[in-house]
Amino acid sequence: MSFLIGLIAGIFGGLVGLGGGVVMVPLMTRFMALAQARAHGTSLAVVVVGGLSGAFAYALEGSVDYGAALILAVTASATARMGAHYCSVLPEWRLKRHFGCILVATAFLLVVKPYLEFLAVFSLTGWAAAAALAATGLATGFIAGLLGVGGGAFLIAGMVIFVGMSQHIAQGSSLLSMVPAAAVGAWAHWRRGNVEAAILPGLASGILFGAFLGGVVANYLPEQTLRFIFAIVLTRLGVALIRKNLGQEKNESCETQGERDVPLRK
């Protein structure tokens, strides 16, 4: 099952150029009965493998901006531990709802990804570009640590829209930059017992094979059609998670209010 989940996540990542965390987490929670926080930590550990493999492929073609990747990696690593900490203390229903929001946001970015260069209104250089990259890395690192995803969609959007980087180089730089942040977040999750070590080999081997297969298939299928299909699936999953856990907030508020009222009754 772990190999199959890794394979599906890898195919998804290879087809649309993103990490497989958005696929791995819901599959692990549903079919392997992992707790939400544990699925996040395990996913983040596997993202390290997928990021290294993808970054190497892009580096061979010279499609990596090492300066941008360094800024993103350093800043994302700084906030990844913080995200992992909050993942451990937040109730499961909140994690699921936050993850649902990320699925919807990722689905939107999947659809607009081919048009990001047309949406770019800035072409920052020098310190301004470095500041924009640092802000992108800080936000994405926290999201990665909290929700167990690489955050590639957000990194790519930041590089293309604010810095004016080409789509291809942005993807290669994103894959390289997410590796240190994912490693830091995965280590923080490991220390908190949020990594299922027994299934890591299956997930890792599956995502490596799946990413290669997805990349091959993407050369023969209309990519934008695939993006729309995956975007619809992610949106439905995300909306379902958000709606399913909305009632939990009301219940928690009622329970909290009840606890406050107990001393008054006494």
Contacts in CASP RR format, 6 or more apart in sequence:
PFRMAT RR
TARGET T0000
AUTHOR 0000-0000-0000
METHOD contacts of the structure
MODEL  1
MSFLIGLIAGIFGGLVGLGGGVVMVPLMTRFMALAQARAHGTSLAVVVVG
GLSGAFAYALEGSVDYGAALILAVTASATARMGAHYCSVLPEWRLKRHFG
CILVATAFLLVVKPYLEFLAVFSLTGWAAAAALAATGLATGFIAGLLGVG
GGAFLIAGMVIFVGMSQHIAQGSSLLSMVPAAAVGAWAHWRRGNVEAAIL
PGLASGILFGAFLGGVVANYLPEQTLRFIFAIVLTRLGVALIRKNLGQEK
NESCETQGERDVPLRK
1 31 0 8 1.000
1 32 0 8 1.000
1 199 0 8 1.000
2 32 0 8 1.000
2 199 0 8 1.000
2 200 0 8 1.000
2 201 0 8 1.000
2 202 0 8 1.000
2 203 0 8 1.000
3 202 0 8 1.000
3 203 0 8 1.000
3 205 0 8 1.000
3 206 0 8 1.000
4 206 0 8 1.000
5 23 0 8 1.000
5 24 0 8 1.000
5 27 0 8 1.000
5 28 0 8 1.000
5 31 0 8 1.000
5 32 0 8 1.000
5 203 0 8 1.000
6 20 0 8 1.000
6 24 0 8 1.000
6 46 0 8 1.000
6 202 0 8 1.000
6 203 0 8 1.000
6 204 0 8 1.000
6 205 0 8 1.000
6 206 0 8 1.000
6 207 0 8 1.000
6 210 0 8 1.000
7 206 0 8 1.000
7 207 0 8 1.000
7 209 0 8 1.000
7 210 0 8 1.000
7 213 0 8 1.000
8 23 0 8 1.000
8 27 0 8 1.000
8 210 0 8 1.000
9 19 0 8 1.000
9 20 0 8 1.000
9 21 0 8 1.000
9 23 0 8 1.000
9 24 0 8 1.000
9 27 0 8 1.000
9 46 0 8 1.000
9 203 0 8 1.000
9 206 0 8 1.000
9 207 0 8 1.000
9 210 0 8 1.000
10 19 0 8 1.000
10 20 0 8 1.000
10 23 0 8 1.000
10 50 0 8 1.000
10 206 0 8 1.000
10 207 0 8 1.000
10 208 0 8 1.000
10 209 0 8 1.000
10 210 0 8 1.000
10 211 0 8 1.000
10 213 0 8 1.000
10 214 0 8 1.000
11 210 0 8 1.000
11 211 0 8 1.000
11 213 0 8 1.000
11 214 0 8 1.000
11 217 0 8 1.000
12 18 0 8 1.000
12 19 0 8 1.000
12 20 0 8 1.000
12 22 0 8 1.000
12 23 0 8 1.000
12 230 0 8 1.000
13 19 0 8 1.000
13 20 0 8 1.000
13 23 0 8 1.000
13 211 0 8 1.000
13 214 0 8 1.000
14 210 0 8 1.000
14 211 0 8 1.000
14 213 0 8 1.000
14 214 0 8 1.000
14 215 0 8 1.000
14 218 0 8 1.000
15 214 0 8 1.000
15 215 0 8 1.000
15 217 0 8 1.000
15 218 0 8 1.000
15 221 0 8 1.000
15 223 0 8 1.000
15 226 0 8 1.000
15 230 0 8 1.000
16 110 0 8 1.000
16 113 0 8 1.000
16 218 0 8 1.000
16 223 0 8 1.000
16 226 0 8 1.000
16 227 0 8 1.000
16 230 0 8 1.000
17 171 0 8 1.000
18 106 0 8 1.000
18 110 0 8 1.000
18 151 0 8 1.000
18 152 0 8 1.000
18 153 0 8 1.000
19 47 0 8 1.000
19 50 0 8 1.000
19 51 0 8 1.000
19 149 0 8 1.000
19 150 0 8 1.000
19 151 0 8 1.000
19 152 0 8 1.000
20 43 0 8 1.000
20 47 0 8 1.000
20 149 0 8 1.000
20 150 0 8 1.000
20 207 0 8 1.000
21 43 0 8 1.000
21 46 0 8 1.000
21 47 0 8 1.000
21 148 0 8 1.000
21 149 0 8 1.000
21 150 0 8 1.000
22 102 0 8 1.000
22 103 0 8 1.000
22 106 0 8 1.000
22 149 0 8 1.000
22 234 0 8 1.000
24 39 0 8 1.000
24 42 0 8 1.000
24 43 0 8 1.000
24 46 0 8 1.000
24 203 0 8 1.000
24 207 0 8 1.000
25 36 0 8 1.000
25 39 0 8 1.000
25 40 0 8 1.000
25 43 0 8 1.000
25 99 0 8 1.000
25 147 0 8 1.000
25 148 0 8 1.000
25 149 0 8 1.000
26 99 0 8 1.000
26 103 0 8 1.000
26 237 0 8 1.000
26 241 0 8 1.000
28 34 0 8 1.000
28 39 0 8 1.000
28 42 0 8 1.000
28 43 0 8 1.000
28 196 0 8 1.000
28 199 0 8 1.000
29 35 0 8 1.000
29 36 0 8 1.000
29 39 0 8 1.000
32 196 0 8 1.000
32 199 0 8 1.000
34 42 0 8 1.000
34 196 0 8 1.000
35 92 0 8 1.000
36 92 0 8 1.000
36 95 0 8 1.000
36 96 0 8 1.000
36 99 0 8 1.000
37 87 0 8 1.000
37 88 0 8 1.000
37 90 0 8 1.000
37 92 0 8 1.000
37 95 0 8 1.000
37 189 0 8 1.000
37 194 0 8 1.000
38 193 0 8 1.000
38 194 0 8 1.000
38 195 0 8 1.000
38 196 0 8 1.000
39 148 0 8 1.000
40 87 0 8 1.000
40 95 0 8 1.000
40 99 0 8 1.000
40 145 0 8 1.000
40 146 0 8 1.000
40 147 0 8 1.000
40 148 0 8 1.000
40 189 0 8 1.000
40 194 0 8 1.000
41 84 0 8 1.000
41 87 0 8 1.000
41 145 0 8 1.000
41 148 0 8 1.000
41 185 0 8 1.000
41 186 0 8 1.000
41 189 0 8 1.000
41 190 0 8 1.000
41 194 0 8 1.000
41 195 0 8 1.000
42 189 0 8 1.000
42 194 0 8 1.000
42 195 0 8 1.000
42 196 0 8 1.000
42 199 0 8 1.000
42 200 0 8 1.000
42 203 0 8 1.000
43 148 0 8 1.000
43 149 0 8 1.000
44 84 0 8 1.000
44 144 0 8 1.000
44 145 0 8 1.000
44 148 0 8 1.000
44 149 0 8 1.000
44 150 0 8 1.000
44 182 0 8 1.000
44 185 0 8 1.000
44 186 0 8 1.000
44 189 0 8 1.000
45 182 0 8 1.000
45 186 0 8 1.000
45 189 0 8 1.000
45 190 0 8 1.000
45 195 0 8 1.000
45 200 0 8 1.000
46 200 0 8 1.000
46 203 0 8 1.000
46 204 0 8 1.000
46 207 0 8 1.000
47 144 0 8 1.000
47 148 0 8 1.000
47 149 0 8 1.000
47 150 0 8 1.000
47 178 0 8 1.000
47 182 0 8 1.000
47 186 0 8 1.000
48 179 0 8 1.000
48 182 0 8 1.000
48 183 0 8 1.000
48 186 0 8 1.000
49 204 0 8 1.000
49 207 0 8 1.000
49 208 0 8 1.000
50 175 0 8 1.000
50 207 0 8 1.000
50 208 0 8 1.000
50 211 0 8 1.000
51 175 0 8 1.000
51 176 0 8 1.000
51 178 0 8 1.000
51 179 0 8 1.000
51 182 0 8 1.000
52 179 0 8 1.000
53 208 0 8 1.000
53 211 0 8 1.000
54 172 0 8 1.000
54 175 0 8 1.000
54 211 0 8 1.000
55 64 0 8 1.000
55 172 0 8 1.000
55 175 0 8 1.000
55 176 0 8 1.000
55 179 0 8 1.000
58 64 0 8 1.000
58 168 0 8 1.000
58 171 0 8 1.000
58 172 0 8 1.000
58 175 0 8 1.000
58 176 0 8 1.000
59 172 0 8 1.000
59 176 0 8 1.000
63 168 0 8 1.000
63 169 0 8 1.000
63 171 0 8 1.000
63 172 0 8 1.000
64 169 0 8 1.000
64 172 0 8 1.000
64 173 0 8 1.000
64 176 0 8 1.000
65 159 0 8 1.000
65 165 0 8 1.000
65 169 0 8 1.000
65 173 0 8 1.000
66 173 0 8 1.000
66 176 0 8 1.000
68 133 0 8 1.000
68 159 0 8 1.000
68 163 0 8 1.000
68 165 0 8 1.000
68 173 0 8 1.000
68 177 0 8 1.000
69 172 0 8 1.000
69 173 0 8 1.000
69 174 0 8 1.000
69 176 0 8 1.000
69 177 0 8 1.000
70 177 0 8 1.000
71 130 0 8 1.000
71 133 0 8 1.000
71 134 0 8 1.000
71 137 0 8 1.000
71 177 0 8 1.000
72 133 0 8 1.000
72 136 0 8 1.000
72 137 0 8 1.000
72 140 0 8 1.000
72 155 0 8 1.000
72 173 0 8 1.000
72 174 0 8 1.000
72 177 0 8 1.000
72 178 0 8 1.000
72 181 0 8 1.000
73 176 0 8 1.000
73 177 0 8 1.000
73 178 0 8 1.000
73 179 0 8 1.000
73 180 0 8 1.000
73 181 0 8 1.000
74 180 0 8 1.000
75 133 0 8 1.000
75 134 0 8 1.000
75 135 0 8 1.000
75 136 0 8 1.000
75 137 0 8 1.000
75 138 0 8 1.000
75 141 0 8 1.000
76 137 0 8 1.000
76 138 0 8 1.000
76 140 0 8 1.000
76 141 0 8 1.000
76 144 0 8 1.000
76 177 0 8 1.000
76 178 0 8 1.000
76 180 0 8 1.000
76 181 0 8 1.000
77 141 0 8 1.000
77 180 0 8 1.000
77 181 0 8 1.000
77 184 0 8 1.000
78 138 0 8 1.000
78 141 0 8 1.000
79 137 0 8 1.000
79 138 0 8 1.000
79 139 0 8 1.000
79 141 0 8 1.000
79 142 0 8 1.000
79 145 0 8 1.000
80 141 0 8 1.000
80 142 0 8 1.000
80 144 0 8 1.000
80 145 0 8 1.000
80 181 0 8 1.000
80 182 0 8 1.000
80 184 0 8 1.000
80 185 0 8 1.000
80 188 0 8 1.000
81 145 0 8 1.000
81 184 0 8 1.000
81 185 0 8 1.000
81 188 0 8 1.000
82 142 0 8 1.000
82 145 0 8 1.000
83 141 0 8 1.000
83 142 0 8 1.000
83 143 0 8 1.000
83 144 0 8 1.000
83 145 0 8 1.000
83 146 0 8 1.000
83 185 0 8 1.000
83 188 0 8 1.000
84 145 0 8 1.000
84 146 0 8 1.000
84 185 0 8 1.000
84 188 0 8 1.000
84 189 0 8 1.000
84 192 0 8 1.000
84 194 0 8 1.000
85 188 0 8 1.000
85 192 0 8 1.000
86 146 0 8 1.000
87 95 0 8 1.000
87 145 0 8 1.000
87 146 0 8 1.000
87 147 0 8 1.000
87 148 0 8 1.000
87 189 0 8 1.000
87 194 0 8 1.000
88 189 0 8 1.000
88 192 0 8 1.000
88 194 0 8 1.000
90 98 0 8 1.000
91 248 0 8 1.000
91 252 0 8 1.000
93 245 0 8 1.000
93 248 0 8 1.000
93 249 0 8 1.000
93 252 0 8 1.000
94 245 0 8 1.000
94 248 0 8 1.000
95 146 0 8 1.000
95 147 0 8 1.000
96 241 0 8 1.000
96 244 0 8 1.000
96 245 0 8 1.000
97 241 0 8 1.000
97 242 0 8 1.000
97 245 0 8 1.000
97 246 0 8 1.000
97 248 0 8 1.000
97 249 0 8 1.000
98 146 0 8 1.000
98 147 0 8 1.000
99 147 0 8 1.000
99 238 0 8 1.000
99 241 0 8 1.000
100 237 0 8 1.000
100 238 0 8 1.000
100 239 0 8 1.000
100 241 0 8 1.000
100 242 0 8 1.000
101 238 0 8 1.000
101 242 0 8 1.000
102 143 0 8 1.000
102 147 0 8 1.000
102 149 0 8 1.000
103 234 0 8 1.000
103 235 0 8 1.000
103 237 0 8 1.000
103 238 0 8 1.000
103 241 0 8 1.000
104 234 0 8 1.000
104 235 0 8 1.000
104 238 0 8 1.000
104 239 0 8 1.000
104 242 0 8 1.000
105 153 0 8 1.000
105 154 0 8 1.000
106 149 0 8 1.000
106 153 0 8 1.000
106 234 0 8 1.000
107 230 0 8 1.000
107 231 0 8 1.000
107 232 0 8 1.000
107 234 0 8 1.000
107 235 0 8 1.000
108 231 0 8 1.000
109 153 0 8 1.000
109 154 0 8 1.000
109 156 0 8 1.000
109 157 0 8 1.000
110 153 0 8 1.000
110 227 0 8 1.000
110 230 0 8 1.000
110 231 0 8 1.000
110 234 0 8 1.000
111 227 0 8 1.000
111 228 0 8 1.000
111 231 0 8 1.000
112 119 0 8 1.000
113 153 0 8 1.000
113 156 0 8 1.000
113 157 0 8 1.000
113 167 0 8 1.000
113 227 0 8 1.000
114 167 0 8 1.000
114 223 0 8 1.000
114 224 0 8 1.000
114 227 0 8 1.000
116 156 0 8 1.000
116 157 0 8 1.000
116 160 0 8 1.000
116 161 0 8 1.000
116 167 0 8 1.000
117 160 0 8 1.000
117 164 0 8 1.000
117 166 0 8 1.000
117 167 0 8 1.000
119 160 0 8 1.000
119 161 0 8 1.000
120 160 0 8 1.000
120 161 0 8 1.000
120 162 0 8 1.000
120 164 0 8 1.000
121 161 0 8 1.000
122 132 0 8 1.000
122 161 0 8 1.000
122 162 0 8 1.000
122 163 0 8 1.000
122 164 0 8 1.000
123 163 0 8 1.000
123 164 0 8 1.000
124 132 0 8 1.000
124 162 0 8 1.000
124 163 0 8 1.000
124 164 0 8 1.000
129 162 0 8 1.000
129 163 0 8 1.000
132 158 0 8 1.000
132 162 0 8 1.000
132 163 0 8 1.000
133 158 0 8 1.000
133 159 0 8 1.000
133 162 0 8 1.000
133 163 0 8 1.000
136 154 0 8 1.000
136 155 0 8 1.000
136 158 0 8 1.000
136 159 0 8 1.000
136 162 0 8 1.000
137 155 0 8 1.000
137 177 0 8 1.000
137 181 0 8 1.000
139 154 0 8 1.000
140 150 0 8 1.000
140 151 0 8 1.000
140 152 0 8 1.000
140 154 0 8 1.000
140 155 0 8 1.000
140 178 0 8 1.000
140 181 0 8 1.000
141 151 0 8 1.000
141 181 0 8 1.000
143 149 0 8 1.000
143 151 0 8 1.000
143 154 0 8 1.000
144 150 0 8 1.000
144 151 0 8 1.000
144 178 0 8 1.000
144 181 0 8 1.000
144 182 0 8 1.000
144 185 0 8 1.000
145 181 0 8 1.000
145 185 0 8 1.000
145 188 0 8 1.000
145 189 0 8 1.000
150 178 0 8 1.000
150 181 0 8 1.000
150 182 0 8 1.000
151 174 0 8 1.000
151 178 0 8 1.000
152 174 0 8 1.000
152 175 0 8 1.000
152 178 0 8 1.000
155 170 0 8 1.000
155 173 0 8 1.000
155 174 0 8 1.000
155 177 0 8 1.000
155 178 0 8 1.000
156 167 0 8 1.000
156 170 0 8 1.000
156 171 0 8 1.000
156 174 0 8 1.000
158 170 0 8 1.000
159 165 0 8 1.000
159 169 0 8 1.000
159 170 0 8 1.000
159 173 0 8 1.000
159 174 0 8 1.000
160 166 0 8 1.000
160 167 0 8 1.000
160 170 0 8 1.000
165 173 0 8 1.000
186 195 0 8 1.000
189 195 0 8 1.000
218 226 0 8 1.000
END
